[in-house]
Amino acid sequence: MFRSTTIGALGVVFGLGSVLSQDIIIKNLSDEYSVVQLLFIRSAFALLILLLFIPFFVKGNALSTSRLGIQVLRGSLQFCSFVCYYIALKTMPILDLVAIFFTAPLIAVALSVPVLKEKVSMSHWCAVGLGFLGSLIMIKPGGNNFEPAITLFALGAASLYAGSIVATRLLGKSDQSVTTTLYTCIMYAALGGLSVMAVEFIVPLFQPGAIISTYSIWTTPGIEQLGLLALAGLAVCIAFLLLAYAYTLAPVSVLVPWEYSALIWGGLFGYIFLEQIPTTTTVLGAMLIVISGIYIARKS
């Protein structure tokens, strides 16, 4: 039991490290390319790589599901969540964004009441309130560096991701984690491609006489940029597979606290690659979010 729990914890830690590493790639390319285009190309690479891995993890039809509608909903929520996430990442320090994003499990607790009909105790609500207090400390409404639009994108990313967490709970009773991962990658690639096509070809049709390039969000990437996006796609696949495998080895309540290692990765990568130094309020707010999240995980 100890060995499997240890391996599971390491899977969560390094899986999240893999996710955060590709955030650095996306952030560095986001000044040159649109967020939707980056997500589309990265997701296409991730889907191709995942299709190569799947035969080693799944016997039979990996697309077999009894809840197709929920799979599509989950993938759509995650896609929209990460569009908001990467828009915020363009200007927000990565540690601040990651910490705000980790209010998603707290929001999921609130959503579980009307959607999953779960009962939430007063102590859980207090923990949720503590987590949101932490996010407010980090956001600093009214401060000199407060940007309402960017903050809304960060909170939107967390809220949409919370919806996908609830959908994941519904799917956990019927579908394999690899199946859910595959559908998520398909929805990322499909919605990314549709978004690019809509802006490139459909929007100009409703603007008579407009120059198409005015609305263009597509910039053809070079070999170096494609290589970086392929690397980001590989990082996402490794992360998905590590996380899926980790949660087959140990209980959710044991592994969830290790998810907050993402804050360490975010601070480390932000400092090394982006020269971002966490402020005192960032650290304080992040600590409150971590404490509330761990309490909820332990008492669930």
C-alpha positions in Angstrom: 0.0 0.0 0.0 2.8 2.4 0.9 4.6 1.7 -2.3 1.5 2.3 -4.5 0.7 5.5 -2.6 4.2 6.8 -3.1 4.2 6.0 -6.8 0.8 7.6 -7.1 2.0 10.8 -5.3 5.0 11.0 -7.6 2.7 10.5 -10.6 0.7 13.5 -9.5 3.7 15.7 -8.7 5.5 15.0 -12.0 2.3 15.0 -14.0 1.5 18.5 -12.8 5.1 19.5 -13.5 4.7 18.3 -17.0 1.5 20.4 -17.4 3.2 23.5 -16.0 6.3 23.1 -18.3 4.1 23.4 -21.4 2.5 26.5 -19.9 5.9 28.2 -20.3 6.0 27.3 -24.0 2.5 28.6 -24.6 3.2 31.8 -22.7 6.4 32.5 -24.7 4.5 31.9 -28.0 1.3 33.8 -27.1 2.8 37.2 -28.1 3.2 35.9 -31.6 0.3 33.6 -32.1 -3.4 33.6 -30.9 -4.3 31.5 -27.9 -6.9 29.5 -30.0 -4.3 28.7 -32.6 -1.8 27.5 -30.0 -4.4 25.4 -28.3 -5.5 23.9 -31.6 -1.9 22.9 -32.8 -0.8 21.7 -29.4 -4.0 19.6 -29.0 -3.6 18.1 -32.5 -0.1 17.0 -31.5 -1.3 15.7 -28.2 -4.1 13.7 -29.9 -1.7 12.1 -32.3 0.7 11.2 -29.6 -2.1 9.8 -27.4 -3.3 7.6 -30.2 0.1 6.1 -30.4 0.1 5.4 -26.6 -3.4 4.1 -26.2 -2.8 0.5 -27.5 -0.4 0.0 -24.6 -3.0 1.1 -22.0 -6.4 0.0 -23.4 -7.6 -3.3 -24.8 -10.6 -2.9 -27.1 -12.3 0.3 -28.2 -11.0 3.3 -26.3 -13.9 5.4 -27.5 -16.5 3.1 -26.0 -18.7 5.2 -23.6 -22.2 5.0 -22.3 -22.2 8.8 -21.6 -21.2 10.5 -24.8 -23.0 13.7 -24.0 -21.2 14.2 -20.7 -17.8 13.4 -22.4 -18.5 16.1 -25.0 -19.6 18.5 -22.2 -16.5 17.8 -20.1 -14.2 18.3 -23.1 -15.9 21.5 -24.1 -15.7 22.9 -20.6 -12.0 22.1 -20.4 -11.3 23.7 -23.8 -13.1 26.9 -22.8 -11.4 26.8 -19.4 -7.9 26.7 -20.9 -8.7 29.4 -23.5 -9.5 31.7 -20.6 -6.4 30.3 -18.7 -4.0 31.1 -21.5 -5.5 34.5 -22.2 -4.8 35.4 -18.5 -1.4 33.8 -18.7 -0.3 36.3 -21.3 -0.1 39.1 -18.7 -0.6 37.5 -15.2 2.3 36.0 -13.2 2.2 32.2 -13.6 2.1 31.5 -9.8 -0.8 33.9 -9.3 -2.8 32.3 -12.1 -2.1 28.8 -11.0 -3.2 29.6 -7.4 -6.4 31.3 -8.6 -7.0 28.3 -10.9 -6.8 26.0 -7.9 -10.0 27.5 -6.5 -11.6 25.2 -9.1 -12.0 22.3 -6.5 -13.6 24.7 -4.1 -16.0 25.9 -6.8 -16.7 22.2 -7.6 -17.8 21.7 -4.0 -20.4 24.4 -4.4 -21.5 22.9 -7.7 -21.8 19.4 -6.3 -24.8 20.5 -4.2 -27.3 21.3 -7.1 -25.7 19.0 -9.7 -24.7 15.9 -7.8 -27.1 16.4 -4.9 -24.3 16.0 -2.4 -24.5 17.3 1.1 -21.9 19.8 2.1 -21.3 20.4 5.8 -20.8 23.8 7.4 -17.1 23.1 7.9 -16.7 22.5 4.2 -18.5 25.8 3.4 -16.1 27.5 5.8 -13.1 25.9 4.0 -14.5 27.1 0.7 -14.9 30.6 2.1 -11.3 30.5 3.3 -10.1 29.5 -0.1 -11.9 32.3 -1.8 -10.5 34.7 0.8 -7.1 33.5 -0.3 -7.9 34.2 -4.0 -9.1 37.7 -3.1 -5.8 38.4 -1.3 -4.0 37.4 -4.4 -6.2 39.3 -6.8 -6.1 42.5 -4.6 -9.2 44.2 -5.9 -8.7 48.0 -6.0 -4.9 47.6 -6.0 -2.6 49.4 -8.5 -1.9 46.2 -10.5 -5.6 44.9 -10.5 -6.8 44.2 -14.0 -10.5 43.3 -13.9 -10.6 41.8 -17.4 -7.6 39.5 -16.8 -8.9 38.6 -13.4 -12.3 37.6 -14.9 -10.5 35.3 -17.4 -8.6 33.7 -14.5 -11.7 33.2 -12.4 -13.6 32.0 -15.6 -10.9 29.4 -16.2 -11.3 28.1 -12.6 -15.1 28.1 -12.8 -15.3 26.3 -16.1 -12.7 23.8 -14.9 -14.8 23.2 -11.8 -17.7 22.3 -14.1 -15.4 19.7 -15.8 -14.5 18.3 -12.3 -18.2 17.7 -11.7 -18.5 16.0 -15.1 -15.5 13.9 -14.3 -17.2 12.6 -11.1 -20.2 11.6 -13.2 -18.0 9.8 -15.7 -15.9 8.1 -13.1 -18.7 5.6 -12.4 -18.8 4.3 -16.0 -15.8 5.2 -18.2 -12.0 4.5 -18.0 -9.8 7.5 -17.3 -7.9 6.9 -20.6 -11.3 7.0 -22.5 -12.1 10.4 -20.8 -8.6 11.6 -21.7 -9.0 10.6 -25.3 -12.4 12.4 -25.6 -10.9 15.5 -24.0 -8.1 15.6 -26.5 -10.5 15.1 -29.4 -12.7 18.0 -28.1 -9.7 20.3 -27.7 -8.5 19.6 -31.3 -12.1 19.8 -32.7 -13.1 23.0 -30.9 -9.7 24.6 -31.6 -10.0 23.9 -35.3 -13.6 25.1 -35.4 -12.7 28.3 -33.6 -9.9 29.1 -36.0 -12.1 28.3 -39.0 -15.0 30.5 -37.6 -12.8 33.5 -37.2 -10.9 33.0 -40.4 -13.7 32.2 -42.8 -17.2 32.8 -41.3 -16.8 36.1 -39.4 -15.7 38.0 -42.6 -18.9 36.9 -44.4 -20.9 39.0 -42.0 -18.7 42.1 -42.7 -19.3 43.0 -46.3 -16.3 44.6 -47.9 -14.0 43.8 -45.0 -10.5 42.6 -45.5 -10.2 39.0 -44.3 -6.8 39.6 -42.8 -8.4 42.1 -40.4 -10.0 39.2 -38.6 -7.2 36.7 -39.1 -6.0 34.8 -36.0 -3.9 32.3 -38.0 -0.1 32.9 -38.4 1.7 30.0 -40.0 4.3 28.8 -37.4 7.9 27.9 -38.4 9.7 24.6 -37.8 11.0 25.8 -34.5 7.6 26.9 -33.2 6.0 23.6 -34.4 8.7 21.7 -32.6 7.9 23.6 -29.4 4.2 22.9 -29.8 4.8 19.2 -30.4 6.9 19.2 -27.2 4.0 20.9 -25.4 1.6 18.2 -26.8 3.9 15.5 -25.6 4.1 17.2 -22.1 0.3 17.2 -22.0 0.0 13.5 -22.9 2.6 12.6 -20.3 0.7 14.6 -17.7 -2.7 13.1 -18.6 -1.3 9.5 -18.5 0.7 10.1 -15.2 -2.3 11.6 -13.5 -4.7 8.9 -14.8 -2.3 6.1 -13.6 -1.7 7.8 -10.3 -5.4 7.8 -9.4 -5.6 4.1 -10.1 -3.0 3.5 -7.4 -4.2 5.5 -4.4 -7.4 7.1 -3.1 -8.4 10.5 -4.3 -8.3 11.9 -0.7 -4.7 10.8 -0.4 -3.5 12.3 -3.7 -5.5 15.5 -3.9 -3.1 17.4 -1.5 -0.2 16.5 -3.8 -2.0 18.4 -6.6 -0.9 21.6 -4.8 2.6 20.8 -5.9 1.6 22.7 -9.0 2.1 25.9 -6.9 5.7 24.9 -6.3 6.2 24.2 -10.1 4.5 27.5 -11.0 6.7 29.5 -8.7 9.9 27.6 -9.8 9.2 27.9 -13.5 8.1 31.5 -13.2 11.3 32.4 -11.4 13.7 30.4 -13.7 12.1 31.1 -17.1 10.1 34.3 -16.6 12.1 36.0 -13.8 8.8 36.4 -11.8 9.3 36.7 -8.0 6.3 35.9 -5.9 5.0 38.7 -3.7 4.1 38.3 0.0 0.4 38.5 -0.8 0.7 35.9 -3.5 2.3 33.4 -1.0 -0.2 34.2 1.7 -3.2 33.8 -0.6 -1.8 30.6 -2.1 -1.3 29.1 1.5 -5.0 29.8 2.3 -6.1 28.1 -0.9 -3.9 25.1 -0.2 -5.1 24.8 3.4 -8.8 24.9 2.4 -8.3 22.5 -0.4 -6.4 20.0 1.7 -9.1 20.2 4.5 -11.9 19.5 2.0 -10.0 16.6 0.5 -9.2 15.1 3.9 -12.8 15.4 5.1 -14.5 14.2 1.9 
